[in-house]
Amino acid sequence: MYRGSSDMEARLIQIARASKYALPANLTAKIRQCTGPEEKRILDLNTITLEREGAHVVAQFLNEVHVAEFNINDCFLQDNEIKLLCIALKESQYLTTVKMCRNNITRVGITAVADLLKARQSIQSLDICWNHIESGTLFSALSNHSGLQHLDIHSSDLQPDAFASLGAALRNNRSLQTIDIRTNHAGIQGGNALVEGLRQNETVLRLLVEGNDMGIDTEHEIELLCQRNQTIQQRTAELLARIELLQRENDRLRKEFSLTQNELEGRYMQERDEKDEVNRELHQRLADIEREGE
């Protein structure tokens, strides 16, 4: 739809004028940097003061210009603005990275983020730390998410029930590899829920839990479970590499066998042709002798 950054900038200006919004110079500069094919396009609005009007303009822009990475760290946006942006981001089919740290996201805004995760299985990394999330609404979207590998949600006022939701999600999730939930409020109850979830999970390789008052023994058990998963993943990778090597060797042997078989068939055909030629010559000589005898 848009050939380059100049086209995108022109469209952004049109949207801003229609909304009677004065575009900050740094926002326009960021749009100029948002270039390339949409599967590689990055829109980095880190630290830009957008406020309500600016978020509306960016959301309209994202309805038309799709991105692979979206960054609004330190923009201090409210729930309503987060909701608008999440709805718009659903249009980006190649979206892989979302960064929303240090905004004012609460229970309301996190529902929109969860809906975005459900809609976009392509998302591989979500950074949403330093917010006021409290609840485990986000984790309801993790059970069946097949793409998310990295989740950073530390320092976000997560309560014990949120950790129970995360533990339940880990029982089914098979994509998450690193999770940072430091400095929240898990307590003993939340820590136990994480342990139960990890016992049924073989993909989480690193789970940072410091500052949650869940007890040293629980933290140690979580570390051991992650080490178990690392061993499983390493052995699985080694096994897959061995299978690939055996498959290549099998293909080579099949090729050699096919060549050998073709050679044998070729020799057989050649010998048969030679015998046929000898028989023809013999029959011809016999026919000549018979004619001479007459």
C-alpha positions as CSV (number, residue, x, y, z in Angstrom):
1,M,0.0,0.0,0.0
2,Y,2.8,2.4,1.0
3,R,6.0,2.4,-1.0
4,G,8.3,4.2,1.4
5,S,8.6,6.3,4.5
6,S,7.6,9.4,2.7
7,D,4.2,7.9,1.8
8,M,3.7,6.7,5.4
9,E,4.7,10.2,6.7
10,A,2.2,11.8,4.4
11,R,-0.6,9.5,5.5
12,L,0.3,10.1,9.2
13,I,0.0,13.9,8.6
14,Q,-3.4,13.4,6.9
15,I,-4.7,11.4,9.9
16,A,-3.3,14.0,12.4
17,R,-4.9,16.9,10.5
18,A,-8.2,15.2,10.4
19,S,-8.0,14.7,14.2
20,K,-6.7,18.2,14.7
21,Y,-3.6,16.8,16.4
22,A,-0.3,18.5,16.4
23,L,2.3,15.9,15.5
24,P,5.4,16.0,17.7
25,A,8.6,16.2,15.6
26,N,10.1,13.1,17.2
27,L,7.0,11.1,16.2
28,T,7.3,12.2,12.6
29,A,11.0,11.2,12.7
30,K,10.2,7.7,14.0
31,I,7.7,7.2,11.2
32,R,10.5,8.1,8.7
33,Q,12.5,5.2,10.2
34,C,9.5,2.8,9.8
35,T,10.6,1.4,6.4
36,G,11.0,-1.9,4.6
37,P,8.6,-4.8,4.0
38,E,6.0,-5.2,6.8
39,E,7.5,-8.5,7.9
40,K,10.6,-6.6,9.0
41,R,9.1,-3.1,9.8
42,I,9.8,-1.6,13.2
43,L,7.8,1.2,14.8
44,D,9.7,2.4,17.8
45,L,7.9,5.1,19.8
46,N,9.9,4.6,23.0
47,T,9.7,7.6,25.4
48,I,7.5,9.7,23.0
49,T,4.7,11.6,24.8
50,L,1.6,10.5,22.9
51,E,-1.2,11.0,25.3
52,R,-4.8,10.3,24.3
53,E,-4.9,12.2,20.9
54,G,-1.5,10.9,19.8
55,A,-2.5,7.3,20.6
56,H,-5.7,7.7,18.6
57,V,-3.6,8.9,15.6
58,V,-1.1,6.1,15.9
59,A,-3.9,3.5,16.1
60,Q,-5.5,4.8,12.9
61,F,-2.1,4.7,11.3
62,L,-1.6,1.1,12.4
63,N,-4.9,0.1,10.8
64,E,-3.2,0.8,7.4
65,V,0.5,0.4,8.1
66,H,1.4,-3.0,9.5
67,V,4.5,-3.7,11.5
68,A,6.6,-6.6,12.8
69,E,7.8,-4.8,16.0
70,F,6.0,-2.2,18.1
71,N,7.6,-0.4,21.0
72,I,5.8,2.1,23.3
73,N,8.1,1.7,26.3
74,D,8.0,4.7,28.7
75,C,5.0,6.3,26.9
76,F,2.9,6.3,30.1
77,L,-0.3,5.5,28.2
78,Q,-3.6,4.7,29.9
79,D,-5.8,1.6,29.5
80,N,-8.1,3.2,26.8
81,E,-5.1,4.1,24.6
82,I,-3.6,0.6,25.1
83,K,-6.9,-0.9,24.0
84,L,-7.0,1.2,20.8
85,L,-3.4,0.3,19.9
86,C,-4.0,-3.4,20.6
87,I,-7.0,-3.5,18.4
88,A,-5.1,-1.8,15.6
89,L,-2.1,-4.2,16.0
90,K,-4.3,-7.2,15.3
91,E,-4.1,-6.1,11.6
92,S,-0.3,-6.7,11.5
93,Q,-0.1,-10.4,10.4
94,Y,3.7,-10.5,10.8
95,L,3.8,-9.0,14.3
96,T,6.5,-10.7,16.4
97,T,7.6,-8.2,19.1
98,V,5.5,-6.0,21.4
99,K,7.1,-3.7,24.0
100,M,4.8,-1.9,26.5
101,C,6.9,-1.4,29.6
102,R,6.3,1.6,31.9
103,N,2.8,2.6,30.9
104,N,-0.2,2.7,33.1
105,I,-1.7,-0.6,32.2
106,T,-4.1,-2.1,34.8
107,R,-6.7,-4.9,34.8
108,V,-8.6,-3.2,32.1
109,G,-5.8,-2.6,29.6
110,I,-4.3,-6.1,30.1
111,T,-7.5,-7.6,28.8
112,A,-6.8,-5.9,25.5
113,V,-3.3,-7.2,25.5
114,A,-4.6,-10.7,26.1
115,D,-7.0,-10.3,23.2
116,L,-4.1,-9.3,21.0
117,L,-2.2,-12.4,22.0
118,K,-5.1,-14.6,21.2
119,A,-5.5,-12.9,17.8
120,R,-1.8,-13.0,16.8
121,Q,-0.1,-16.3,17.2
122,S,2.9,-14.8,15.4
123,I,3.9,-12.8,18.6
124,Q,7.2,-14.2,19.9
125,S,8.2,-11.6,22.5
126,L,6.1,-9.5,24.9
127,D,7.6,-7.0,27.3
128,I,5.0,-5.5,29.6
129,C,6.9,-4.9,32.9
130,W,6.6,-1.9,35.2
131,N,2.8,-1.7,35.0
132,H,-0.1,-2.2,37.4
133,I,-1.6,-5.4,36.1
134,E,-2.4,-7.3,39.3
135,S,-4.6,-10.0,37.7
136,G,-3.8,-13.1,35.7
137,T,-6.0,-12.2,32.7
138,L,-3.0,-12.1,30.4
139,F,-2.1,-15.7,31.2
140,S,-5.5,-17.0,30.0
141,A,-4.1,-16.3,26.5
142,L,-1.0,-18.4,27.0
143,S,-2.4,-21.9,27.3
144,N,-3.0,-22.2,23.6
145,H,-0.5,-19.7,22.2
146,S,2.0,-21.5,20.0
147,G,4.4,-18.6,19.2
148,L,5.3,-16.7,22.4
149,Q,8.8,-17.5,23.6
150,H,9.7,-14.5,25.8
151,L,7.6,-12.8,28.4
152,D,8.7,-10.0,30.7
153,I,6.1,-8.9,33.3
154,H,8.3,-8.1,36.3
155,S,7.4,-5.3,38.7
156,S,3.7,-5.3,37.7
157,D,1.9,-5.9,41.1
158,L,0.9,-9.4,40.2
159,Q,-1.0,-11.1,43.0
160,P,-1.1,-14.8,44.1
161,D,-4.1,-15.5,41.9
162,A,-2.2,-14.3,38.9
163,F,0.5,-16.8,39.6
164,A,-2.1,-19.5,39.9
165,S,-3.3,-18.6,36.4
166,L,0.3,-18.6,35.1
167,G,0.9,-22.0,36.6
168,A,-2.2,-23.4,35.0
169,A,-1.2,-21.9,31.6
170,L,2.3,-23.5,31.8
171,R,0.7,-27.0,32.0
172,N,-0.4,-26.6,28.4
173,N,1.9,-24.0,26.8
174,R,4.7,-25.4,24.6
175,S,6.4,-22.3,23.3
176,L,7.5,-20.2,26.3
177,Q,11.2,-20.4,27.0
178,T,12.0,-17.4,29.2
179,I,9.8,-15.7,31.7
180,D,10.7,-12.7,34.0
181,I,8.2,-12.2,36.9
182,R,10.5,-10.8,39.4
183,T,9.4,-8.3,42.1
184,N,5.7,-9.2,42.3
185,H,3.5,-10.7,45.0
186,A,3.5,-14.4,44.5
187,G,3.9,-15.5,48.1
188,I,4.0,-19.1,49.1
189,Q,0.7,-19.9,47.3
190,G,1.7,-18.4,44.0
191,G,5.1,-20.1,44.2
192,N,3.6,-23.5,44.7
193,A,1.3,-22.9,41.7
194,L,4.3,-22.1,39.6
195,V,6.1,-25.3,40.7
196,E,3.0,-27.4,39.9
197,G,2.8,-25.9,36.4
198,L,6.5,-26.3,35.7
199,R,6.3,-30.0,36.6
200,Q,4.2,-30.5,33.6
201,N,6.1,-28.2,31.3
202,E,9.3,-29.1,29.4
203,T,10.0,-25.9,27.4
204,V,10.6,-23.2,30.0
205,L,14.3,-22.8,30.2
206,R,14.6,-19.7,32.4
207,L,12.0,-18.4,35.0
208,L,13.2,-15.4,37.0
209,V,11.2,-15.2,40.3
210,E,13.3,-13.2,42.8
211,G,11.5,-10.7,45.0
212,N,8.3,-12.6,45.3
213,D,8.5,-13.9,48.9
214,M,7.8,-17.5,47.8
215,G,10.6,-19.0,49.9
216,I,14.1,-20.2,49.1
217,D,13.1,-23.8,48.8
218,T,10.5,-22.9,46.2
219,E,12.9,-20.8,44.2
220,H,15.4,-23.6,44.3
221,E,12.8,-26.1,43.0
222,I,11.9,-23.8,40.2
223,E,15.6,-23.5,39.2
224,L,16.0,-27.3,39.3
225,L,12.9,-27.7,37.0
226,C,14.3,-25.2,34.6
227,Q,17.6,-27.1,34.6
228,R,15.7,-30.3,33.9
229,N,14.1,-28.6,30.9
230,Q,17.4,-27.4,29.6
231,T,18.7,-31.0,29.7
232,I,15.6,-32.2,27.9
233,Q,15.9,-29.6,25.3
234,Q,19.6,-30.3,24.8
235,R,19.1,-34.0,24.5
236,T,16.2,-33.5,22.1
237,A,18.3,-31.2,19.9
238,E,21.1,-33.8,19.9
239,L,18.6,-36.5,19.0
240,L,17.1,-34.5,16.2
241,A,20.6,-33.7,14.9
242,R,21.4,-37.4,14.9
243,I,18.1,-38.2,13.2
244,E,18.9,-35.6,10.5
245,L,22.4,-37.1,10.1
246,L,21.0,-40.6,9.7
247,Q,18.4,-39.4,7.2
248,R,21.1,-37.8,5.1
249,E,23.1,-41.1,5.2
250,N,20.0,-43.0,4.3
251,D,19.4,-40.7,1.3
252,R,23.0,-41.2,0.2
253,L,22.8,-45.0,0.4
254,R,19.5,-44.9,-1.5
255,K,21.1,-42.8,-4.2
256,E,24.1,-45.2,-4.4
257,F,21.8,-48.2,-4.5
258,S,19.7,-46.5,-7.2
259,L,22.9,-45.9,-9.2
260,T,24.1,-49.4,-8.8
261,Q,20.7,-50.8,-9.7
262,N,20.7,-48.6,-12.8
263,E,24.2,-49.8,-13.8
264,L,23.1,-53.5,-13.4
265,E,20.0,-52.8,-15.5
266,G,22.1,-51.0,-18.1
267,R,24.6,-53.9,-18.3
268,Y,21.7,-56.5,-18.6
269,M,20.2,-54.5,-21.4
270,Q,23.5,-54.2,-23.2
271,E,24.2,-57.9,-22.9
272,R,20.7,-58.8,-24.1
273,D,21.2,-56.5,-27.1
274,E,24.5,-58.1,-27.9
275,K,23.0,-61.6,-27.7
276,D,20.2,-60.5,-30.0
277,E,22.7,-59.2,-32.5
278,V,24.6,-62.4,-32.4
279,N,21.4,-64.4,-32.9
280,R,20.4,-62.2,-35.9
281,E,23.9,-62.7,-37.5
282,L,23.6,-66.5,-36.9
283,H,20.2,-66.7,-38.5
284,Q,21.4,-64.6,-41.4
285,R,24.4,-67.0,-42.0
286,L,22.2,-70.1,-41.8
287,A,19.8,-68.5,-44.3
288,D,22.7,-67.7,-46.6
289,I,24.0,-71.3,-46.4
290,E,20.6,-72.7,-47.2
291,R,20.3,-70.4,-50.3
292,E,23.8,-71.5,-51.5
293,G,22.8,-75.2,-51.1
294,E,19.8,-74.7,-53.3
